[in-house]
Amino acid sequence: MSVQEEQVDMDSVALFDYLKQQIPVDDLKNYASPRRIRSIDFVKGLAIVMILMAHTSSAWLDSQWIYLYGLMYALLDFLGPSLFVFLSALSVIFSVKRKQGVVPDKVIRNGIVTRGIVIMVIGILFNLPTVFLFNKPDWIWNWNILVFIGFSQIISLYALKLGKATRGIIGTFIIFTSDTIRQYLYDGKEAGNIFLSIVHYIVVSPAPMTPLIPFLSICFISTIFGEYLYAAMIDGTKQAYTVLFRIFLFWGICLIGLGMIYPFILGTPLQTTTTLSAVDYPFLDLLRIANSQTFTSFQFPGMPDFLIRGRSSNMCYNLGWALLIIAIFFYYIDIKEKDNNFIRMLVYYGKVSLSLFLVHWAFISLFVDYLNILFFVLAWLGFTGLMGFLMYVWIEFANGVGSPEWIMVQIGRIGQKTTHVVKKETHLIVEKIKKEHGDKS
C-alpha cells in the first residue's frame, strides 16, 4: 500500500473498519524483530524450541527416563526463559528507536505499555487452568514467563530514560540483593507477618517461574546491550558489527564466570531442600528428579547454586550465557553471513515465538509419562516440526488472525490511527489560528 493510499485510508475509514483491513504477513513476522540482524530472531527461535523440549520432556518421559529431564533442564535452563525474556526486552529498544522523531513520544509509550498489559493479561489467563483444575485460587497471580515478558516491556521502556551507567548499577544491585530480600520476605511470611506475606505474594508469587526479583534486573541490563545492538544495526558496517560482537563476548564470559564463582565466595556452592526453600525456589526439585535414576547408586549431593533459577548467581550466569549465545550466532549469521535451511527455520520460529509458546500447550497431554528416551526424541522432533507447520499455515494462509503477533500489530495500528488523527486535528487547529490571526491583522 502506498503512502498516499494509506493517507486516504486513515482519513476516510473508521477505526473498527481500519482494523479489519488485512495486515501484511511481513508486519506480523517482524513486529518485534530488528530486521537487519537475523541472529536475534535465530536465538529467539532456539530459545522457544528449547522451551518446547523442556515442557514436553517433563510430561512425556516415562518414570525410567524422567531423570534426564531433571538433569538436562538444570544444565540447559540458560537457553530457556531467561534468554527468551532478555530477547523480548530488546524488542522495546527497536520499537522506541525506530519510531523516535517520527511518532510522538506519548504514542510510543502508550503502544508499548498497552502491548505489555495485553501480554500480562494473557499470562494471567494462562494461570486459570491451574486455579480450577488443582483448586489453587492463590495461583491466579503467578510470575509465569508471559506475565513477566509483558511487565518487562513496560519497565524496559522507562529504564531507557536512564543512562547506561545508572541502569548497570540498578541491575547489579537487584541481582546481588535478591537472595537476601527473598529470604527476608520468606521468613516474614512463615512467621505470619501479614504485610511481608502480601509483599512476598506480589514479588515472588506462589509458583515463581520468573519472579520479579531477580528477573527485574534483565530489564535494566538488556536495554544497555540493546542500545549497542541498535547502534550497530543502524551503522550497518562490518567494523560496527565486529565491535558489537566483542562487547557481547567479553561481558558474556565475565558474567558466566562471576555467576559460577559467586556461590563459592558466599560458601554456598551446593544447595538442597534443607538449605533452601523448595517453595520459593521450585527448580530445586530438579535435584530430586535427577536423582530418581536407577541405573547406578550415584546420587548428586546437591544442586549448584548457579543452576537454581531465581538465585543471584543463576541470574548472573544466565545473563552471561544470553550475551555469549547472541555473540556466537551474531558472528556466524550476521558477520560471516552464514545461511541454510536450519538457520531460516529457527529465524521463522523466532518471529512467531509468542504464538508457538501458547499453542504448544494444547498438545502437552498427548503422551503423558509414556515415552522412553528414543521415542521421546523422535516425538519431540516431529512435534517441533508440526508446530512450525501449524504456525506457517496460520500466518501465511490465515493472515495470522487472532495470533498474539496479530494482536500486537493491531495495538500498534490503533496507535498509528490515533496518531494520524491527532496530527490532522492539530494541523487544522494551527491553520484556524493562523487564519484568525491574519483576519485580525
N, C-alpha and C positions, 0 to 999 in steps of 0.2 A: 504494500500500500504506500503510495507516495505521500510526501509531507502535505501537499495540497489536499489530497483526498482525506487524510487524517484530520486536517483542519475542518473540512466540511462535516465529517462525521461528528466531531466534538461539538460543533456549532448546532447541528440540526437533530442529533439523536439524543433521546432521553437516556439517563444513566442506566436504567434497567435494560433497555434495548442495546445500549453500547456494550454492556457486559455480556450480552447474549451473542455478540459477534465472535466469530471463530478466532482463537488465539493461535498464532503461528507456532508450529511444533518446536522450532528453534528457541522461541521465547520460553517454552515450558522447560526445555532441557538446560537452558543457560541462565535461568533467573538468579541462581546463586553461584555462578561459575566465573572464574577470572578470564575465560575465553581464550586468551592468548597464552596461558600457562596450563597445558594439558595435564601435567603431573599432579596438580591439585585434585582434579576430578578422578585421576587414576588412583591416588591414595585413598580418596573418599570411597571409591568403589572397592578397594582392597579391604577397607575397614568394615564396610557393610557386609561383604562376603564372609569375613571372619566372625562377625556378629551372628550371621545366619548359621555358621558352623557351630558356634558355642551354644546357641539356643537349641538346635536340632540334636546335638550330641547329648545334651542334658536330658532330653526327652526320649530319644530313640535307642541309645545304647543299653544293652541288657546288663544285668547285675554283675556278670563276669567281666565286662569291659568298661563299666562306668568309671572305674578308677582313672582311665585315660582322660576322661572329661575333667576330673578334678586336677590332674597333673598338667594337662595342656592349657586349660583355662587360666591357671595361675601363671604359667610361663609366658603365655601369649596375650594376656589381657591388655598389654600396651598397644595392641593392634585393634582394640575394640572401642568402647565408649569414649575413653579419654581422647583418643586420636580423632574420633568422629566429632566430638564436641569442639576440639581445637580447630578442626577444619571448618565446621559450621560457623564458629565465631569469626573466622576470616571473611565469610561472606558479607558481614557488616561493613568491613573495610571497603570491599568492592562496591557495595550498594551506595555508601556515602560518597566515596571519592569520585565515582563515575557521574554522580548527579550534582555535585557541588558546583555552583556557578551557573547551573542550567535550571535547576529546580530550587525553589525557596527552601531554606533550612527547616522550616516548620513542617513542610510537606514531607521531606526526607525523614524527619523524626517521627511524624505520625505514621508513615508507612512501615518503618522498622518496628515501632512499638506495637502497632496493630498486628503485624506478622508474628511478633514474639508472643503476644497474648493468644492469638489463634492456635499456635503450636502448643502453648501451655494448656489451653482448654482441651485440645486433642489428647494431650498427655494425661490430664486428669480423668477424662472419659475412659482412657485406656486402663485406669485403675478400677473401674466399676466391676468388671467380671470377678476380680479378687474379692471385692467388697461383698458381692451377693453369693458367689459360689462357695467361699470359705468363711462367710459370716465374720468379716473383719471390717466393721464400719469405720474404724480409725484409719484404715488404709486408703481412704478417699484422697488423702493428701500424702503423696509419696514423691520423693525426688527421683522419678524414673528419668530415662535419658531424654524423652520428649519434653517433659516439664522443664528440665534444666536447659535444653537447647533453646527453647522459647525464652526462658529467663535470660540466658546468656546473650541473646540478640539485643535485648534492651540494655543490659548492663554494659555490653561492649560499646554500644553507641555513646553512652555517657563517659565511658573510660577514655574514648578518643579525644575528649576535650582536655584531658590531662597530658602533660609532657611525658615523653618516653621514660625518663628517669623516675618520675613520680609513679608511673604505672609499675615500673620494675620494683620499686620499694614496696608499694602496696601489695603486689602479687607475692613477693618474697615473704612479707610479714604474714599474709594469710596462710601461706604454706607452712611456715615454721611455728606458728602459734596454734594451728588447727588441732593437733593432738591434745594439747593442754586444755583448750577451750571445750573440745568434745568430751574429754574425761570429766571436766568440771560440771558440764551440763548433765552428763550421765549420772554422776554421783548425786547431784542435786535431785534428779528425777527419782532415783532409787531411794533417796532419803525422804521423799514425799513432799518436796518443795514445789508448790503449785506453779509459781512463776517460772522456775527453771524447767519444770516439766513442759509448760507451754512453749517456752523458747526452744527446748530440745525437740519438741514435736515439729515446730516450724523449720528449724535449721537442719535437723538431722533426718526426721521423719521415721515412721515405724519400719520401713524397709529401705534403708539408704543405699540405693543403687549408684546414684551420682549426687551425693549430698552437697548442700550449699557450701559447707566447709569440708574439705579444702578446694572443691571444684570451682569456686568463685575466682580463684587465682588465675584460672585459664583465661577468663575474660580480659584481665589486665596484661598477662604475658603474651597471649596470642595477638592482641592488637599491635604490640610493639613489632613483632616479626611480620605481621600483616602489612604494616606500612612499608617495611623494607621490601616486601614482596611486590606491593603495588608500584612502588617507585621503580623497581627493576622492570616490571611489566611495561610501564609507560616508556622507559628508556628503550627497552627492546634490543639492546646491543649485547653481544656475547660477553663483553667486559663486565657489564652490569650484572648479567646472569651469573658469571663466574664469582664475582664478589658476593652476591647473594648466597650462592652455594657454600662458600667458605664460612660465611656468618652462621648459617644454619648448621653446618657440620661441626664447627667449633663449639657452639653453645649446646648442641645436642650431646656431644661426647662429654662435655663438662657436667651437664645436668644428670646424665646417666651415672657417671662416676660419683657425683655428690649423693645421689639417691641411694646408691649401694653402700657408701661409706658411712652416711649419717647414722644408721641404726647402731653401728659399732661404736660410734662416738658416744651415743646415749647408753650403750650397754644393753641394747635390746635387739640383737641380730635375729633371734628367732622368737616367734610368738605362738602361744597355744591358747586354748579356751580358758586356761587357768590364769594366764597373764593378761588377757584381753577379752573384752566382752564380745561374744558372738552375735549379740543382739545389735550392738552398734556397728559391728564390722562383720556382716553376714558372709563375706567372702572368705572369712577364716574357716568356714565349713568345708572349703575345698581341701583342707588338710585331711579331714575325716574321710572324704570321698577318695582322695589319692591313696590313703592307707587301707582302703577296702579291698585292694588286690589280694589274690590268694595264691599267686604263683610262687612267692617266696615269703619268708618270715620277716623280711625287712620292713621297718616302719620309719617314716620320716619323724624325727624328734620334734619338729616344729616347722612353722611356715616362715620364711624370710620376711622380715618386716616390710621390705621394699616391694614385695609382691602382694601385699594386702591392700586392696583398693580402699581409699579413704585415709590412709596414713600419710603423714608428711613426706616420708621417704619415697612412698609409691607415687605421690604427685610429682615429685622432682624427677624420678626415674621415668615415668610415663611421658612427661613433657619433653624430656631429653630424647626419648625414642621417637616422639612425634616429629621433632625437628630433624633428627637423623634420617628417618624414613623419607620425609619430604625432600631432604637434601640429596639422598641417593637417587630417588626417582626423578627429581628435578634435573640432576646431572645427565641421566640416561635419556630421558624423554624430551626435555626442553633444550638442553645444551648440545647433547650428541644427536638429538632428533631421531631417536630410535622409534620404530613403529612396526607393529604387527597386529594380527587378529586378537591376540590376548590383551595387548595394551588397549586396543579400541574397545574391546568388550568391557574391561574394567572402567574405562573412561565413561562409557554409556551407563554402567551400573552406578557410578558416582553421581551422574546427572539426575538419576531417578532414585537416589538412595532413600529419600524420605518415604516414597511410596513402597519401596521394597521392604523397609522396616515394618510398615503397618500390615502389608498384605501377607507376609510370610507366616504371621501368627495363625492364619486360617488353616495352615497345613501341619502345625506342630503335633497334632494328635494322631497323625497317620500311623506311626509305628512306635507307640509308647512302650518303652522297656523291652524291645523286641529284637533289635539288630545286634549282631556281632560286629567286630571292627571292619571286616571285609565288606559286608553288605552295607554297613553304615557309610563307608567311603563312597561306594557306588551310588547309594541313595542320595547322599549329600551333593555329589557332583550333578546327578540328574535333577535334583531339586533346585540347585543353584541355576542350572540352565533353564529349567522350567520357569523360574521367577523372572529371568531375563526375557524369555519369550513372551510371558504374560504382560510385562511392562512395555515391551516393544509393540504388541498389539494394541494395548490401551492407549499409549501415547501416539503412535503413528497412524492408527486406523480409527480410533475413537476420540482423537484430539485431546486425550488425557482428561476429559471432562470428569470432575469430581475427585481427581487425584490431589494429594497435598500440594504438588507443584502447581497445578491448575489454580488451586485456592490462593496460593502465594502470589501468582501472577495477577489474579483478579484483584487482590488487595492493592497491588501496585497500579493497576489500571484505574481503580477508584481514585487513587491519589493523583494520577495523571489527569483524569477528567476534572477533578476538583480544582487542580492547579490551573488548568486551562480556563475554567470558568472564572476563577479569582483574577487571573491576569486580564481576561477580557473585560470584566466589570471594572477593574482598576483603571484600565485604559479608557473606558467610557467616562468614568468619573473625572479623570485628568482632562480629557478633551472638553467635558462640560465646563469644568472650572476655567480652562483656558478661554473658552468661548465667552463665558460670562465676564471674565476679566477684560476681554477685548471689547465687548459691548459697552462696558462701563467707561473704558478709555475713550 
